[in-house]
Amino acid sequence: MTVDDVVEAIFRRLCLRQRHQGVGAAMSLTELQIGLGVTEEQLGDAVKTARISDDLFVTFTATDRLTLGPSWRARCKAQERPVR
């Protein structure tokens, strides 16, 4: 799995979490690692890539959990809408 694959998988997982728990829903790094089936190094590289993007794809909460960044929350909501 490439870094980009893991970044995309993180987005999908956080997006699903947001759909079920609402805006600001977060996941721990351990939850993501186990859920995605990646190594700690792969996850670390992906999180680093996601955090240095211009629009802050992911952010850390006060309890060291990842949540979608503001612009990515809107992208997640856009994906929820059915395509016509």
BALOBA-1460 file (C-alpha; in Angstrom, 3 decimals):
// residues 84
<rec num="1" residu="m" x="0.000" y="0.000" z="0.000"/>
<rec num="2" residu="t" x="1.398" y="3.406" z="-0.953"/>
<rec num="3" residu="v" x="1.277" y="6.474" z="1.264"/>
<rec num="4" residu="d" x="-1.442" y="7.920" z="-0.981"/>
<rec num="5" residu="d" x="-3.488" y="4.717" z="-0.590"/>
<rec num="6" residu="v" x="-3.247" y="4.974" z="3.199"/>
<rec num="7" residu="v" x="-4.140" y="8.696" z="3.133"/>
<rec num="8" residu="e" x="-7.238" y="7.876" z="1.067"/>
<rec num="9" residu="a" x="-8.143" y="5.021" z="3.420"/>
<rec num="10" residu="i" x="-7.799" y="7.342" z="6.441"/>
<rec num="11" residu="f" x="-10.155" y="9.806" z="4.758"/>
<rec num="12" residu="r" x="-12.721" y="7.073" z="4.074"/>
<rec num="13" residu="r" x="-12.558" y="5.816" z="7.687"/>
<rec num="14" residu="l" x="-12.846" y="9.284" z="9.208"/>
<rec num="15" residu="c" x="-15.654" y="10.130" z="6.800"/>
<rec num="16" residu="l" x="-17.589" y="7.038" z="7.866"/>
<rec num="17" residu="r" x="-17.003" y="7.900" z="11.517"/>
<rec num="18" residu="q" x="-18.305" y="11.428" z="10.885"/>
<rec num="19" residu="r" x="-21.443" y="10.067" z="9.194"/>
<rec num="20" residu="h" x="-22.214" y="7.875" z="12.190"/>
<rec num="21" residu="q" x="-21.111" y="10.145" z="15.043"/>
<rec num="22" residu="g" x="-21.349" y="13.662" z="13.630"/>
<rec num="23" residu="v" x="-18.911" y="16.434" z="12.799"/>
<rec num="24" residu="g" x="-15.757" y="16.313" z="14.872"/>
<rec num="25" residu="a" x="-15.857" y="12.535" z="15.282"/>
<rec num="26" residu="a" x="-12.336" y="11.237" z="15.743"/>
<rec num="27" residu="m" x="-10.340" y="8.018" z="15.757"/>
<rec num="28" residu="s" x="-7.184" y="7.029" z="17.590"/>
<rec num="29" residu="l" x="-4.076" y="6.084" z="15.671"/>
<rec num="30" residu="t" x="-4.417" y="2.544" z="17.030"/>
<rec num="31" residu="e" x="-7.999" y="2.279" z="15.736"/>
<rec num="32" residu="l" x="-6.868" y="3.451" z="12.315"/>
<rec num="33" residu="q" x="-3.852" y="1.168" z="12.206"/>
<rec num="34" residu="i" x="-5.864" y="-1.914" z="13.101"/>
<rec num="35" residu="g" x="-8.810" y="-0.957" z="10.909"/>
<rec num="36" residu="l" x="-6.627" y="-0.314" z="7.880"/>
<rec num="37" residu="g" x="-4.257" y="-3.209" z="8.442"/>
<rec num="38" residu="v" x="-1.148" y="-1.078" z="8.010"/>
<rec num="39" residu="t" x="2.111" y="-0.853" z="9.897"/>
<rec num="40" residu="e" x="2.835" y="1.902" z="12.373"/>
<rec num="41" residu="e" x="5.374" y="3.321" z="9.917"/>
<rec num="42" residu="q" x="2.878" y="3.357" z="7.023"/>
<rec num="43" residu="l" x="0.291" y="5.091" z="9.183"/>
<rec num="44" residu="g" x="2.838" y="7.606" z="10.470"/>
<rec num="45" residu="d" x="3.951" y="8.487" z="6.942"/>
<rec num="46" residu="a" x="0.350" y="8.893" z="5.792"/>
<rec num="47" residu="v" x="-0.606" y="11.070" z="8.757"/>
<rec num="48" residu="k" x="2.459" y="13.235" z="8.185"/>
<rec num="49" residu="t" x="1.496" y="13.628" z="4.511"/>
<rec num="50" residu="a" x="-2.115" y="14.428" z="5.394"/>
<rec num="51" residu="r" x="-1.121" y="17.005" z="8.008"/>
<rec num="52" residu="i" x="1.259" y="18.946" z="5.754"/>
<rec num="53" residu="s" x="-1.255" y="19.326" z="2.937"/>
<rec num="54" residu="d" x="-2.243" y="22.914" z="2.216"/>
<rec num="55" residu="d" x="-5.792" y="22.432" z="3.438"/>
<rec num="56" residu="l" x="-5.042" y="20.374" z="6.589"/>
<rec num="57" residu="f" x="-6.670" y="17.089" z="5.674"/>
<rec num="58" residu="v" x="-6.525" y="15.810" z="9.268"/>
<rec num="59" residu="t" x="-6.040" y="17.475" z="12.617"/>
<rec num="60" residu="f" x="-5.298" y="16.151" z="16.077"/>
<rec num="61" residu="t" x="-7.823" y="16.676" z="18.849"/>
<rec num="62" residu="a" x="-6.838" y="17.558" z="22.418"/>
<rec num="63" residu="t" x="-6.870" y="13.838" z="23.224"/>
<rec num="64" residu="d" x="-4.457" y="12.901" z="20.392"/>
<rec num="65" residu="r" x="-7.120" y="11.508" z="18.107"/>
<rec num="66" residu="l" x="-7.431" y="12.305" z="14.411"/>
<rec num="67" residu="t" x="-10.398" y="14.111" z="12.952"/>
<rec num="68" residu="l" x="-11.122" y="15.517" z="9.502"/>
<rec num="69" residu="g" x="-9.882" y="19.031" z="8.863"/>
<rec num="70" residu="p" x="-12.482" y="21.720" z="8.063"/>
<rec num="71" residu="s" x="-12.295" y="21.626" z="4.262"/>
<rec num="72" residu="w" x="-12.261" y="17.837" z="4.225"/>
<rec num="73" residu="r" x="-15.462" y="17.659" z="6.293"/>
<rec num="74" residu="a" x="-17.208" y="19.414" z="3.406"/>
<rec num="75" residu="r" x="-15.712" y="16.923" z="0.933"/>
<rec num="76" residu="c" x="-17.012" y="14.085" z="3.046"/>
<rec num="77" residu="k" x="-20.500" y="15.587" z="3.061"/>
<rec num="78" residu="a" x="-20.315" y="16.059" z="-0.733"/>
<rec num="79" residu="q" x="-19.583" y="12.343" z="-1.146"/>
<rec num="80" residu="e" x="-22.710" y="11.487" z="0.854"/>
<rec num="81" residu="r" x="-24.962" y="13.099" z="-1.738"/>
<rec num="82" residu="p" x="-26.239" y="10.750" z="-4.441"/>
<rec num="83" residu="v" x="-24.913" y="11.395" z="-7.934"/>
<rec num="84" residu="r" x="-27.629" y="12.251" z="-10.475"/>
